[in-house]
Amino acid sequence: MAFTAYSLAPIDFGWEHCPTVAEYTAMLKADDVMYGPEVVEQFYADFQTAKDLARDVGWEGDFRGDAHVFLVPTEEAFQYGFAWKQDNNGITFIVSPVKLPHLV
């Protein structure tokens, strides 16, 4: 999956509406019939890719709180993306599976 990373001013509200990466991982692991170990491994790999892409747009490598997952509808399915705040200065990073031109 190709991702696009964005760096934004701090987003302070609404995080409770998105599961954390840990919560989303637990959901994947809980349904091992639909989501086998390879799906969980891919999710972890995608999160690592998201962190690498965020570094390219200024992320310093720290988190304020937890990283979160959001879903975007596409023609085939819902695809996940990642969002988190940097501890230093609260900048928000969004790594999306689809381009979000309104965030540029």
Protein Blocks (a to p, Z undefined) as FASTA:
>chain_A
ZZddddddddfehjlmpccfklmmmmmmmmmmlmcfklmmmmmmmmmmmmmmmmmnopao
iaehjadddddddfkbccdddddddfehoiacdddfbdcfklZZ
